[in-house]
Amino acid sequence: MIDLHCHLLPGIDDGPSNLEESLALAQQMVQSGVTHAVLTPHVHPGRWDNTKSTIEPHVIEYKKALADASIPLTVGFAGEVRISPDILNAFMEGELPFLGELNGQKVLLLELPHSNIPLGTDKIISWLLSKNIRVMIAHPERNKDVMRRYEKLAPLVDLGCLFQVTAGSLIGNFGEQAELISIRMLEAGLITILASDAHHVVRRPCNLDQGFAKASEVVGGNEALNLVKGMPLEISASQFTV
């Protein structure tokens, strides 16, 4: 499987605090069946001031650490970019870390606040589209606006957004409502990829294998496999070849 949303880099966001924790999480990912991962630290100005340029050296060091520890996980990197007007400047400066490409458009993993879908979200997404950037919304099933009213997804669907649902949501780790929304999105064919959004071996583990199993029960093995391998590979092909 290929995991396009995970927090493995130590010490640069709310993921592992040190290399030991990070390598333990990487080993857990491998044991769950993940062979390739795109590392997506938070890009949240004023909280986690990561950019494409600052993330890359950490990734180079981390690849060496994986090799030294003989952990067979191939990694690339992007970022989980918090929606804000800062995105415009980051794009102009070439500092937006993209997941990859899909149908000739760059793919950006965009995080909304957990509490709501902010006013102006449509304008930022439309601006990104004008720059040939396709937005993938990170874990929409855990957004409180969507949890209150599923219909809040409709404008994002109309804008052509892709959607990444967290495996843990599908298996009930984020509560009943997030699970129900995940299943509803799955049945409606709205999920682009499943990802782990792993942060910690205990508190936020990699359970992509369990998410895949649950998706297989709902929509069948072939469609579920596309969510954890086919589509992730298509998007991340520029990062690595499987």
C-alpha positions in Angstrom: 0.0 0.0 0.0 1.0 3.6 -0.5 0.3 6.1 2.2 -0.1 9.7 1.0 -0.8 11.4 4.4 1.4 10.7 7.4 3.5 12.5 9.9 6.8 10.7 10.4 9.4 13.4 10.4 10.6 13.9 14.0 10.4 17.2 15.7 8.9 19.5 13.1 5.1 19.3 13.9 2.8 17.3 16.1 4.1 13.9 14.9 7.0 12.0 16.5 9.0 14.1 18.9 12.3 12.2 18.2 13.9 9.8 15.8 13.3 6.8 17.9 9.6 7.4 17.9 9.6 8.1 14.2 11.4 4.9 13.3 9.0 2.9 15.5 6.1 4.4 13.6 7.8 3.7 10.2 8.3 0.1 11.3 4.6 -0.1 12.2 3.7 1.2 8.8 5.8 -1.5 7.1 4.2 -4.2 9.3 0.8 -2.9 8.3 1.6 -3.4 4.6 2.8 0.1 3.6 5.7 0.0 1.2 5.8 3.7 0.1 4.8 6.9 1.9 4.6 10.6 1.2 5.5 12.4 4.4 3.2 15.3 4.9 4.2 17.5 7.9 1.9 20.4 8.8 2.5 23.6 6.9 0.7 26.1 9.1 2.2 29.6 9.3 2.5 30.9 12.8 2.3 27.4 14.3 4.4 25.1 12.2 6.4 27.2 9.8 7.4 24.5 7.4 7.9 25.1 3.7 9.1 23.0 0.8 12.7 24.2 1.3 12.8 23.6 5.1 11.1 20.2 4.9 13.5 18.7 2.3 16.7 18.6 4.4 14.7 16.7 7.1 13.6 14.2 4.5 17.1 13.6 3.3 18.3 12.9 6.8 15.3 10.7 7.4 15.9 8.5 4.3 19.4 7.8 5.7 18.0 6.9 9.1 15.5 4.5 7.5 18.3 2.9 5.6 20.6 2.7 8.6 17.8 1.0 10.6 17.1 -1.4 7.6 13.4 -0.3 7.5 12.1 -1.0 4.0 9.9 2.1 3.6 10.4 4.3 0.5 9.5 7.9 1.2 8.8 11.1 -0.6 7.4 14.3 0.8 4.8 17.0 0.5 2.9 18.9 3.2 -0.5 19.1 4.9 -1.1 22.8 4.0 -3.5 24.7 6.3 -5.9 26.9 4.3 -5.0 30.6 4.7 -4.2 33.6 2.4 -0.5 32.6 3.0 -1.0 29.9 0.4 -0.9 32.6 -2.4 2.6 33.9 -1.3 3.9 30.4 -0.8 2.9 29.5 -4.4 4.5 32.6 -5.8 7.7 31.8 -3.9 7.7 28.1 -5.1 7.3 26.9 -1.5 4.2 24.8 -1.7 5.0 21.1 -1.3 2.7 19.1 -3.6 1.7 15.5 -3.3 2.2 14.9 -7.0 0.1 15.3 -10.1 -3.2 14.0 -11.5 -4.3 14.5 -15.1 -1.7 17.3 -15.6 -2.6 19.2 -12.5 -0.5 19.5 -9.4 -2.2 18.1 -6.3 -2.1 20.0 -3.0 -3.2 18.4 0.3 -5.2 21.1 1.9 -6.2 21.1 5.6 -9.4 22.9 6.8 -9.8 23.8 10.5 -11.4 21.0 12.4 -14.1 23.3 13.6 -15.6 24.6 10.3 -15.2 25.3 6.6 -14.1 28.9 6.6 -15.7 31.6 4.6 -13.6 32.2 1.5 -12.6 28.6 1.1 -14.2 28.5 -2.3 -12.2 31.5 -3.4 -8.9 30.1 -2.4 -9.7 26.8 -4.1 -10.8 28.6 -7.2 -7.6 30.6 -7.2 -5.5 27.4 -6.9 -7.5 25.9 -9.8 -6.6 28.9 -11.9 -2.9 28.0 -11.3 -3.5 24.4 -12.4 -3.6 23.1 -8.8 -6.1 20.5 -7.8 -7.0 20.5 -4.1 -7.3 17.3 -2.1 -9.1 18.0 1.2 -7.5 16.2 4.1 -9.9 14.2 6.4 -13.2 16.1 5.6 -15.1 13.5 7.6 -13.5 14.9 10.8 -14.6 18.5 10.0 -17.3 19.6 12.4 -19.3 21.5 9.8 -19.4 18.3 7.7 -20.2 16.2 10.7 -23.2 18.4 11.5 -24.4 18.7 7.9 -23.1 16.2 5.3 -24.4 18.6 2.6 -21.5 21.0 3.4 -19.4 18.7 1.2 -21.4 19.6 -1.9 -19.7 22.9 -2.8 -16.3 21.2 -2.4 -17.4 18.4 -4.7 -18.7 21.0 -7.2 -15.2 22.7 -7.2 -13.6 19.4 -8.2 -11.9 18.8 -4.9 -10.4 15.4 -4.2 -10.9 13.9 -0.8 -8.5 12.0 1.5 -10.3 10.1 4.3 -8.4 8.7 7.3 -8.4 5.0 7.7 -9.0 5.4 11.4 -12.2 7.2 10.8 -13.5 4.3 8.7 -12.9 1.9 11.5 -14.4 4.1 14.2 -11.4 5.5 15.9 -12.7 9.1 15.5 -16.2 8.5 16.7 -19.4 7.2 15.3 -20.2 10.3 13.2 -16.8 10.4 11.4 -17.3 6.7 10.7 -20.8 7.1 9.3 -19.6 10.0 7.1 -16.6 8.0 5.9 -18.9 5.1 4.9 -21.3 7.4 3.2 -18.5 9.1 1.2 -17.2 5.6 0.3 -20.5 4.4 -0.9 -21.0 7.6 -2.9 -17.6 7.2 -4.6 -16.3 10.5 -3.2 -13.1 9.2 -1.5 -10.0 9.6 -3.7 -7.6 8.0 -1.3 -7.5 6.4 2.1 -4.4 7.4 4.2 -3.3 6.8 7.7 -2.6 10.3 8.9 -0.3 8.5 11.4 1.4 10.5 14.1 2.3 8.1 16.9 2.5 4.3 17.3 -0.1 4.3 20.1 -2.1 7.6 20.0 -2.4 7.9 16.2 -1.1 4.6 14.7 -0.8 3.5 11.1 -3.9 1.4 10.6 -4.2 1.6 6.8 -4.5 -2.2 6.6 -7.6 -2.1 8.8 -9.1 0.8 6.8 -8.5 -1.2 3.6 -10.2 -4.2 5.1 -13.2 -2.1 6.1 -13.4 -0.5 2.7 -13.3 -3.9 1.1 -16.3 -4.9 3.1 -18.3 -1.9 1.9 -17.3 -1.5 -1.7 -15.3 -4.6 -2.6 -11.6 -5.4 -2.8 -10.8 -3.9 -6.2 -12.3 -0.5 -5.4 -10.7 -0.5 -1.9 -7.3 -1.4 -3.4 -7.6 1.6 -5.7 -7.9 3.8 -2.7 -4.7 2.6 -1.0 -2.6 1.7 -4.1 -3.9 2.5 -7.5 -4.9 6.2 -7.0 -2.1 7.0 -4.6 0.4 5.6 -7.1 -1.1 7.6 -9.9 -0.8 10.8 -7.9 2.6 10.2 -6.4 4.3 8.7 -9.5 6.6 11.7 -9.8 7.9 11.0 -6.3 8.8 7.4 -6.8 8.2 4.4 -9.0 6.6 1.3 -7.6 
